[in-house]
């Protein structure tokens, strides 16, 4: 694959994406995959950046909240229906976030 993207695009992955082959393939495409090391791996404390771990934690929390708003079980019959139901789930999530934060 030819690198058609600018460099310095970062992807945050889960611990399941520790394979070197995926890292190399994404690097050729212009992406840098960062995955946390497992606690029992050597160099885990040095590698596991607290800021990146906090970003990952926020993303995981947001995904679980979207699951709460039924974004995963979208039984739409068309692409437009899928899009509108997903937009409604995201809107409900954002409204709940704003109501919680500003009240």
Secondary structure, DSSP 4 states (H G I P E B T S, - for coil): ----S-S-EEEEE-GGG--HHHHHHHHHTTEEEEEPPPTTSTTHHHHS-HHHHHHHHHHHHHHHHHHHTT-S----SSHHHHHHHHHHHHHHHHHHHHHHHH-
